[in-house]
Amino acid sequence: TNAASTAAAAGGSRSASSIAADGGQRGRRASAGTSAGVGRSARDATGSSKGTGDGGGKTVAEEEQREKLRKLKEISQRISQVMEDSKGGRASRRGSMAFVLHVPYEPPVVMGDEFMMGPKGHGTSSTPVQEDLRWGCDRQLADKICNFNRHAAEEAGYFQSTSFLREEPPKGEKEVTFYDSNTGKALFYAPRSRTFEDFVEESKSHGWPSFRDGEVNWDLVRVLPGGETVSIHGTHLGHNLPDGTGNRYCINLVSVAG
């Protein structure tokens, strides 16, 4: 009996020790696993933070704006090539503005359609250009460009050969109003939100008087899907040639010399 008791006690003692040891090992493994999980979570969190940090400077709105400007630049390049072809007498199907691009422009642009430029009493307009145009503009050239033309333009830099830069802006005034050479209605006002010097510098850089969205009288001016810019009365004015800062309306001076 004593021997059995001793053996039982020894066995019990070993069982308890073994259980404790086994439990300790399992505890250590569980702890190690937990630590590894925490480590992975920390790394994941760090990665997420880095991802957030990398994109922090580029909001969705900024990305959309960059993409919009990229598309506008592409449009400008394609239409500029069309104008160059037209000046050289190389106009073709590729030179058709309607063929080049069929896209609507976003507000404040007011879109027009081909109906506006349909045949009327005098080409695309009801009447010829006015007799006495401002700044000494050539009336014959003006009538051809305004009323019997859709794609060609006056020569680049033509406005500099007129008296425009000597006469404008009128003394004591900061803004010039540009009137339709056919109807005499106000179509553009410049400069607005910039200086006259800025307006002239940009116009010289591109070769034609160059207006921005805020300088257009949208009650009377329309832009067709291909970029052609016209008056609601059928006067061909020029083209919208967007650049990196937005819409830019390159307008023939002879079209707005009323």
TORTIRO-402044 format. One record per residue: x, y, z of N, C-alpha, C, O in turn; residue in three letters. Coordinates in steps of 0.1 Angstrom, whole numbers, plus 5000, padded with zeros to 4 digits. Layout:
# TORTIRO-402044
XYZXYZXYZXYZala/...
//
This chain:
# TORTIRO-402044
500849885000500050005000500950125000500650224992thr/501950135009502850255009503550264995503650384991asn/503950154990504650164977503650224966504050304958ala/502450174966501450224956501250364958501150444948ala/501150414971500850554973502050634968501850744962ser/503250584971504450664967504450674951504750784946thr/504150564945504150564930503150654925503350734916ala/501950654931500850734926501150884928500950964919ala/501850914940502251054942503251094932503151204927ala/504251004930505251044920504651064906504951154899ala/503750964903503050984890502251104889502251174878gly/501551144900500751264900501651384898501351484891gly/502751384905503651494905504251514891504351624886ser/504651404884505151414871504051464861504351544852arg/502851414863501751454854501551604855501351674845ser/501551654867501351794869502451874863502251984857ala/503751824865504851894859504851904844505052004838ser/504451784839504351774824503351864819503551934809ser/502151864826501051954821501452094822501252174813ile/502152134833502652274834503652304823503552414817ala/504552214821505552234810504952244797505252344789ala/504052154794503352164781502552294780502552354769asp/501952334790501152454790502052574788501752664780gly/503252574794504152684792504652694778504752804772gly/504952574772505452574758504352634749504552704740gln/503052584752501952634743501852784745501552854735arg/501952824757501852974760502853054753502653154747gly/504152994753505253064746504953074731505153174724arg/504452954725504152954711503053054707503053124698arg/502053054716500853154714501353294715500953384707ala/502253324724502753454726503653494714503553604709ser/504453394709505253424697504353454685504653544677ala/503353374684502353394673501753534674501553604664gly/501353564686500653694688501653804684501253904678thr/502853794689503853894686504153914671504254024665ser/504153794664504353794649503253864643503353944633ala/501953834647500753894642500854044644500454124635gly/501254094656501254234658502354294649502154404644val/503454224647504454274639503954294625504254404618gly/503254194620502754204606501754324605501754394596arg/500854334616499854444616500554574615500154664609ser/501654584623502354714623502954744610502954864605ala/503554634603504054664590502954704580503154794572arg/501854634581500754664572500254804574500054884565asp/500254844587499754984590500755084585500355184579ala/502055044586503155134581503055154566503155264560thr/502755034559502555044544501455124541501455204531gly/500355114548499155194545499455334547498955424539ser/500155374558500455504560501355564549501155674544ser/502355484544503155524533502355554520502455654513lys/501355454518500555474506499755604507499655674497gly/499255634519498455754521499355874519498955974513thr/500555864524501455974523501856004509501956124505gly/502055894501502455914487501355984479501656064470asp/500155954482499056014474498556144480497556204475gly/499056184492498556294499498556424491497756514492gly/499656434482499756564474498956564461498956664454gly/498256454458497556444445496056414448495756294449lys/495256504449493856474451493156434438493756454427thr/492056374439491256334428490956454418491156444406val/490656564424490356684417491556734409491456774397ala/492756734415493956774409494256684397494656724386glu/494056554399494356454388493456484376493856474365glu/492156504379491156534369491556664361491356664349glu/491956764369492356884362493556864353493656924342gln/494556784358495756754349495356684336495756714326arg/494456594338493956514326493156604316493356594304glu/492356694322491656794314492556884306492356904294lys/493556934313494557024306495356944295495757004285leu/495656814298496356734288495556724275496056734264arg/494256694277493356684266493256814258493156814246lys/493156924266492957054259494257084251494157144240leu/495457054256496657074249496656994236497157044225lys/496256864237496156784225495256844214495556844202glu/494056894219493056954210493757074203493657094191ile/494457154211495057274206496057244195496157314184ser/496857144197497957104187497257054174497757084164gln/496256984175495556924163494957034155494957034143arg/494257134162493557234155494557334149494357394138ile/495657354156496757444151497257394138497557474129ser/497457264137497957204125496957224114497357244102gln/495657214117494657244107494757384101494657404089val/494957484110495057624106496257644098496257714088met/497357574101498557584093498357524079498857584070glu/497757414078497457354065496557454057496757464045asp/495557514063494657604056495457724050495157764039ser/496357784058497057894054497957864042498157944033lys/498457734041499357694030498557644019499157584009gly/497257654019496457604008496357454007496157393997gly/496657384019496657244019495457184026495457074031arg/494357264027493157214034492657094027492557084015ala/492256994035491756874030490656814040490256884049ser/490256694038489356634047489956634061489256654071arg/491256614062491956614075491856754080491956774093arg/491756854072491756994076490357044080490257164084gly/489356964079488057004084487956994099488256894105ser/487557114105487457114119486457014124486756954135met/485356994117484356904122484956764121484556674129ala/485856734112486456604111487456584122487556474127phe/488256684125489256674135488756634148489356554155val/487656704153487256674166485756714168485256814164leu/485056624174483656644178483456634193483056524198his/483756734200483656734214483056864219483256964214val/482156854229481556974235482557034245483356964251pro/482557164246483457224256482557254268481357274267tyr/483257264279482557284292482257424294482857514289glu/481257454303480857594306482157664311482957604318pro/482257794309481157884304480957884289480157964284pro/481657804282481557804267480057774264479457684270val/479557844254478157814249478357754235478957814226val/477857634233478057564221477057604210475957644214met/477457604198476557634187476557514177477157404180gly/475857524166475757414156475957474142475957594140asp/476057384133476257414119475157504113475457584103glu/473957494118472857574113473257724113472757804104phe/473957774123474357914124475157964112475158074108met/475957864106476857904095476257864082477057854072met/474957844081474357804069474257924059474458044064gly/474057904046474058014036472958114040471858084044pro/473358244038472358354041472458454029472858414018lys/472058574031472058674021473458714015473558744004gly/474458694024475858734020476758624026477358654036his/476958514019477758414025477058354037475858314037gly/477758344048477258294061476558404069475958374079thr/476558524064475958644071474858704062474758664050ser/474058784068472958844060473458974052472859014042ser/474559034057475059154051476559154050477259074057thr/477159234041478659244041479159314053478459364061pro/480459314054481159384066480859534064480559574053val/481059604075480859744075481859814066482959764063gln/481559934061482360004052483760054058484760034052glu/483660114070484760174076485160094089484660134099asp/486060004087486459914098487559994107488260074102leu/487559954119488560014129489959974125490259874119arg/490860054130492360024130492860004116493959954114trp/492160054106492560044092492559904086493359874077gly/491759824092491659684087491159674073490259754069cys/491659584065491359564051489959514050489659404054asp/489059584043487659544043487459424034486659334037arg/488159414023488059304014488459174021487759074020gln/489559184028490059064035489059024046488758914048leu/488459134053487559104064486259034058485758944064ala/485759084047484559024041484758874037483858794039asp/485958854032486258714028486358624040485758514041lys/487058664051487258584063485958574071485658464076ile/485158674072483958674080482858594074482158524081cys/482658604060481458564054481658454044480658384040asn/482858424039483058324029484158224033484958184024phe/484258194045485358114050484958044063484258094071asn/485557924065485257854077486557814085486557794097arg/487657814077488857754083490157844082490957844091his/490257924072491458004070491458134079490458164086ala/492558194080492758314089493558424083494258394073ala/493458544088494458644084495858594088495958514096glu/496858654082498158614084498558634099498058734106glu/499358544104499758564118500458694120501358734112ala/500158764130500758894133500159014125500559124126gly/499058984118498359094110497959204119498159324115tyr/497459174131496959284140498059384143497759504146phe/499359344143500459434146500759524134501459634136gln/500259494122500459584111499459694110499559784101ser/498459684118497359784118497659894129498759884135thr/496759984131496960084141496460044155496460124164ser/496159914156495559874169496459904181495959964191phe/497659864181498559884192498860034195499260074206leu/498660124185498960264187497660334192497860434199arg/496560274190495260344194494660284207493860354213glu/495060164210494360104222495360084233496560064231glu/494760084246493360124249493260274248494260344250pro/491960314247491760464247492260524260492260464270pro/492760654259493260714270492360724282491160754280lys/492760684293491960684305491160554307490460544317gly/491160464297490460344298491360224299492460224294glu/490860114305491659994307491259874298491859774297lys/490059894292489459784285489059824271488559944268glu/489159734261488859754247487659674244487659554247val/486659724237485459644233485659614218485959704210thr/485559494214485659444200484359414195483559334200phe/483959474183482659464177482659384165483659384157tyr/481559304163481359224151481559314138480859414137asp/482359274129482659354117481359354108481259444099ser/480459264109479259264102478159344108477559434102asn/477859314121476659364128476959484137476059564140thr/478259504141478659604150478259574164478259664173gly/477959454167477559414181478859374189479759314183lys/478859404202480059374210480159224212479259154216ala/481359174209481659034211482658994221482558894228leu/483659084223484759054232485159184240484959294235phe/485659164252486059274260487359234266487459134273tyr/488459314263489759284269490559404272490459504265ala/491359394282491659274290490659274302490259374307pro/490459154307489759134320490559034328490958924323arg/490659064341491458984350492958974346493558874350ser/493459064339494859074335495059214329494159294328arg/496359244327496659384322496559384306496659274300thr/496559504301496559514286497859464281497959404270phe/498959484288500259434284500259284283500859224274glu/499559214293499559064293498759024280499158924274asp/497659094278496859054266497659064253497558984245phe/498359174252499159204240500259094239500559044228val/500959074250502058974249501558834245502158774237glu/500358794250499858664246499458664231499658564224glu/498858774227498358784213499558784204499558714193ser/500658854207501858844199502458714198502958664188lys/502458644210503058504211502358414201502958324195ser/501058424200500258324192499958384178499658304169his/500058514176499858564162498558634160498358704150gly/497558604169496258664167495758714181496158664191trp/494858814181494258854194493758734201492958664195pro/494158714213493858594221493058624233493458694242ser/491858574233490858604244490658484253490858364249phe/490358504266490058404275488558394278487758484274arg/488058294285486658274287485958394293484858434288asp/486558464302485958584309485858704300485258804304gly/486458704288486558814279485558804267485558884258glu/484758694268483858664257482358704260481958674272val/481658764251480258794253479458664249479158654237asn/479158584258478558454255477058464250476458374247trp/476558584251475158614246475158604230474158564224asp/476358634225476458644210477458564203477558544191leu/478358504211479458414206479158264209478658234220val/479458184199479258044200480557974195481258014187arg/480757854201481857764197481257634191480457574198val/481657604179481157484173481957364177483057374182leu/481457244176482157124181483657104176484457054184pro/483957154164485357144160486257254165487457254162gly/485657354173486557464178486357594171486757694176gly/485657594159485357714152484557814161483557764167glu/484957934162484258034170483558134161484158194152thr/482258154163481458234154480558324162480358304174val/479858414155478858494162477558424158477458354149ser/476458454166475158394163474558444150473558394145ile/475158554144474658604132475458544120475158584108his/476358454122477058394111478358444107478958414097gly/478958524116480358574113481358484118481358444130thr/482258444109483358354113484358444120484858544115his/484758404133485658484141487058434142488058504142leu/487158304144488458234146488258094151487358024148gly/489158054160489057924166489457924181490258004185his/488857824188489257804202490457704201490357594197asn/491657754206492857674206493357664220494157744224leu/492757574228493157564242494657544244495257474236pro/495157594255496557574259496557514274495457474279asp/497657524280497857464293497057534304496857474315gly/496557654301495757724312494257724309493457784317thr/493857674298492457664295492057714280492957714272gly/490857744278490357784265491057914261491258014269asn/491457924248492158044243491558074229491657984220arg/490858184227490158214215491058294206491158414208tyr/491558234195492458314186491458374175490958304167cys/491358504176490358574168490958664157491958734160ile/490458654145490958744135490558894138489358914141asn/491558984138491159124141490159174131489359254135leu/490259134118489359184108487959144111486959204105val/487759044119486358994122485759074134484559064135ser/486559144141486059214153486459364152486759424163val/486459414140486859554138485759644135485959754129ala/484459604139483359684136483259814145482359894144gly/
//
